[in-house]
């Protein structure tokens, strides 16, 4: 009857409300609750897989259905849209490329905010403009949930091993609610302050990463062209003052570090188009804060040339080959 239907609707809404309150009180990361994971690229797929390995119930979505199917084989449930991934989730984690992708995933027609339960905790691990994170946090609040920025560092190896560094911008309460999930996917968890501060720290980190990769690429070209063995050069630098992530982990000379993207044709890893996106975020942040970035600006120019040369999808360590005039397939 019509009366019974109305009663069922009221009961359903009450149950959703109670689940939402539970999420808001820190149960979003409880092992029995569902996690919606959106964005299964080089990083996101490994992050979601680690949650599954830890026994969490995960519903996944990616625009590439094959990426979702690969996670289903590992125990995830696939969703057809971000809205579907969020519908029964106490926590939603997103890992997508840029500002417009984040806006679409959360506020689009089939976005997270259209279906999420009251109290849902949204964790965005994308690297985007801090202002967009603040914008999404306000929209999440209007939709009855909460939002935090939690970008990561550590690259694909860190995502796969579950040793990522998380830079989190959130309230104290939300940070503590999400901490158990961060501890599954990472080993270094930093609460940077309110919403937006995680992105600010990540942008600063990637500014340094881009600059240092150009420096290491120049150094390796100089040493090798001057007759020094690349492995010997790297081994010395990595126990000297020039040591850095770009020299030690993502060394740009093929064959020096077997696990580095350079040793597999600069495939996988962190695309040149993505580091350029992050460097431009740094330029925007510098303009807003009146901060001088002379090397940052030159690094933007270099990666713009690299991307325009057709190497956008190659790992950003391809700067070594570009500077050395080496052809990359």
C-alpha positions in Angstrom: 0.0 0.0 0.0 1.0 3.7 -0.3 1.3 3.9 3.5 3.7 0.9 3.6 5.8 2.4 0.8 6.2 5.7 2.7 7.1 3.8 5.8 9.7 1.8 3.9 11.2 5.1 2.5 11.4 6.5 6.0 13.1 3.4 7.4 15.6 3.4 4.5 16.4 7.1 5.0 16.9 6.5 8.8 19.2 3.6 8.1 21.2 5.6 5.7 21.4 8.4 8.3 22.6 6.1 11.0 25.3 4.7 8.6 26.3 8.2 7.8 26.6 9.1 11.5 28.8 6.0 12.0 31.0 7.1 9.1 31.3 10.6 10.5 32.3 9.2 13.9 35.2 7.3 12.5 33.8 4.0 11.4 34.3 4.8 7.7 37.5 2.8 7.8 36.0 -0.1 9.7 36.8 -3.4 8.1 33.2 -4.3 7.5 32.4 -1.1 5.6 32.6 -0.7 1.8 35.2 1.6 0.1 34.5 3.1 -3.3 37.7 3.5 -5.2 37.7 5.7 -8.4 40.7 5.9 -10.7 42.7 2.8 -11.4 45.8 4.0 -13.3 49.4 3.3 -12.5 49.0 4.4 -8.9 45.3 3.8 -8.1 45.2 0.2 -9.2 47.9 -0.8 -6.7 46.4 1.3 -3.9 43.0 -0.4 -4.4 44.6 -3.8 -4.6 46.4 -3.3 -1.3 43.0 -2.5 0.3 41.6 -5.7 -1.1 44.6 -7.7 0.2 44.0 -6.2 3.6 40.5 -7.7 3.6 38.5 -4.5 2.8 35.4 -4.6 0.6 36.1 -2.4 -2.4 33.9 -1.2 -5.2 35.9 0.2 -8.1 35.3 2.4 -11.1 37.6 3.6 -13.9 36.8 5.0 -17.4 38.9 2.1 -18.7 36.7 -1.0 -18.0 39.7 -3.3 -18.4 41.3 -1.7 -15.4 38.2 -2.4 -13.3 38.0 -6.0 -14.6 41.6 -6.5 -13.4 40.6 -5.5 -9.9 37.5 -7.6 -10.0 39.8 -10.6 -10.6 41.5 -9.7 -7.3 38.2 -9.5 -5.4 36.7 -6.1 -6.0 33.2 -5.3 -7.2 32.9 -3.1 -10.4 30.7 -0.1 -10.7 29.4 1.5 -13.9 29.8 5.1 -12.7 31.4 7.1 -9.8 27.8 7.5 -8.4 27.4 3.7 -8.3 30.8 3.2 -6.7 29.8 5.7 -3.9 26.2 4.6 -3.3 26.9 2.0 -0.6 30.4 3.2 0.4 31.2 4.7 3.8 34.5 6.0 2.3 35.3 7.1 -1.2 38.9 7.3 -2.5 39.7 9.0 -5.8 43.0 9.0 -7.8 42.4 10.9 -11.1 44.7 13.1 -13.2 43.7 16.7 -12.8 41.3 19.5 -11.7 38.5 18.8 -14.2 38.6 15.1 -13.6 38.1 15.6 -9.8 35.2 18.0 -10.4 33.5 15.6 -12.8 34.0 12.6 -10.5 32.5 14.4 -7.5 30.0 16.9 -8.9 29.1 15.5 -12.3 25.8 14.1 -13.3 26.9 10.6 -12.3 29.2 11.9 -9.6 29.9 10.8 -6.1 27.9 13.6 -4.4 24.7 12.5 -6.3 24.4 9.2 -4.4 26.7 9.1 -1.3 25.3 8.4 2.1 25.2 11.1 4.8 28.5 11.2 6.6 30.5 9.6 3.8 34.3 10.4 4.0 35.8 11.4 0.7 39.6 11.1 0.2 41.1 12.6 -2.9 44.7 11.4 -3.6 44.9 13.3 -7.0 47.4 16.1 -7.3 45.3 19.2 -8.0 45.0 22.9 -7.2 44.5 23.4 -3.5 41.6 25.8 -4.3 39.8 22.9 -6.1 40.2 20.8 -2.9 38.7 23.5 -0.8 35.8 23.9 -3.4 35.1 20.1 -3.2 35.2 20.2 0.6 32.4 22.8 0.6 30.4 20.8 -1.9 30.9 17.6 0.1 29.6 19.4 3.2 26.5 20.6 1.3 25.9 17.0 0.2 26.2 15.7 3.8 29.7 14.3 3.8 33.3 15.4 4.2 36.3 15.7 1.9 40.0 15.7 2.4 43.0 16.0 0.1 45.6 13.3 0.5 48.0 13.3 -2.4 50.8 10.8 -2.4 54.5 10.4 -3.1 56.6 7.3 -3.7 55.7 6.5 -7.3 54.4 3.2 -8.7 56.9 1.1 -6.6 55.6 2.8 -3.4 52.0 2.2 -4.5 52.6 -1.4 -5.2 54.6 -2.0 -2.0 52.1 -0.1 0.2 54.9 2.3 1.3 53.5 5.6 -0.1 53.8 8.9 1.7 50.4 10.6 2.3 50.2 14.4 2.6 46.8 15.0 4.2 44.7 18.2 4.4 41.8 17.5 6.7 40.1 18.2 10.0 41.6 16.3 13.0 38.5 14.1 13.2 38.5 13.2 9.5 42.3 12.5 9.5 42.0 10.1 12.4 39.0 8.4 10.7 41.0 7.8 7.6 44.3 6.9 9.2 43.7 3.1 9.2 43.3 3.2 5.4 46.4 5.3 4.9 48.4 2.8 6.9 47.3 0.0 4.6 48.4 2.0 1.5 51.4 3.8 2.9 54.1 4.0 5.5 54.5 7.8 6.0 51.4 9.6 7.0 51.5 13.4 7.4 48.7 15.6 8.6 49.6 18.9 7.0 46.7 21.0 8.3 43.3 21.9 6.9 41.9 21.0 3.5 44.2 22.1 0.7 47.5 21.9 2.7 48.2 18.4 1.5 48.1 19.6 -2.1 50.3 22.5 -1.3 53.0 20.2 0.2 52.7 17.8 -2.8 53.1 20.6 -5.3 56.2 21.8 -3.5 57.6 18.2 -3.5 56.9 17.7 -7.2 58.4 21.1 -8.1 61.6 19.9 -6.5 61.2 16.5 -8.2 60.9 18.0 -11.7 63.9 20.3 -11.2 66.0 17.5 -9.8 65.2 15.2 -12.7 66.5 17.8 -15.2 69.6 18.2 -13.1 70.3 14.5 -12.9 69.6 14.2 -16.6 72.2 16.9 -17.4 74.6 15.4 -15.0 74.3 11.9 -16.5 74.7 13.2 -20.0 77.7 15.2 -19.0 79.4 12.3 -17.3 78.7 9.7 -19.9 79.7 11.9 -22.8 82.9 12.7 -20.9 83.8 9.0 -20.8 82.6 7.9 -17.3 80.7 4.6 -16.9 77.0 5.5 -16.1 76.8 2.9 -13.3 80.0 4.0 -11.7 78.9 7.6 -11.9 75.6 6.8 -10.3 77.1 4.7 -7.5 79.3 7.6 -6.6 76.6 10.3 -6.8 74.3 8.1 -4.6 76.8 8.1 -1.7 77.7 11.8 -2.2 75.9 15.1 -1.9 74.2 14.8 -5.3 72.1 11.9 -4.1 68.3 12.2 -4.7 65.2 10.3 -5.8 66.0 11.1 -9.5 69.5 9.6 -9.2 68.8 6.7 -6.9 65.3 5.4 -7.7 64.3 6.8 -11.1 67.7 7.1 -12.6 67.2 8.3 -16.2 70.0 6.3 -17.9 68.7 2.9 -19.2 70.1 -0.1 -17.3 71.6 1.7 -14.4 68.6 0.9 -12.1 66.9 -2.2 -13.4 63.5 -1.3 -11.8 63.5 2.3 -13.1 61.2 3.3 -16.0 64.3 4.2 -18.1 65.3 0.5 -18.1 62.0 -0.5 -19.8 61.9 2.1 -22.5 60.6 4.9 -20.1 57.3 3.1 -19.9 55.1 3.2 -16.8 56.2 5.5 -14.0 55.2 9.1 -13.9 54.3 10.6 -17.3 56.0 13.7 -18.6 52.6 15.3 -19.2 51.8 14.7 -15.5 54.9 16.3 -14.1 54.3 19.2 -16.5 50.8 19.5 -15.0 52.2 19.6 -11.5 54.9 22.1 -12.4 52.2 24.4 -13.8 50.3 24.0 -10.5 53.4 25.2 -8.8 53.6 28.2 -11.1 50.0 29.1 -10.3 50.6 28.7 -6.6 53.8 30.8 -6.8 51.8 33.6 -8.5 49.2 33.5 -5.8 51.8 33.6 -3.0 54.2 36.0 -4.8 57.0 33.4 -4.7 59.9 33.4 -7.1 60.4 30.3 -9.1 63.2 30.9 -11.7 64.3 27.3 -11.9 60.7 26.1 -11.8 59.8 28.3 -14.7 62.8 26.9 -16.7 61.8 23.4 -15.9 58.3 24.1 -17.1 59.8 25.3 -20.4 61.9 22.1 -20.7 59.0 19.7 -20.0 56.7 21.6 -22.4 59.3 20.9 -25.1 59.5 17.3 -24.1 55.7 16.8 -24.2 55.4 18.7 -27.5 58.1 16.4 -29.0 55.7 13.4 -28.6 57.0 12.1 -25.2 54.0 13.1 -23.1 53.2 9.5 -22.0 56.8 8.5 -21.4 58.1 8.6 -17.8 59.5 12.1 -16.9 63.0 10.6 -16.7 62.9 10.6 -20.5 64.4 14.1 -20.1 67.8 12.4 -20.2 67.1 11.0 -23.7 65.6 14.2 -24.9 68.5 16.3 -23.8 71.0 13.8 -25.2 69.2 13.7 -28.6 68.5 10.0 -28.2 65.5 8.5 -30.0 62.8 6.9 -27.8 60.3 4.4 -29.3 
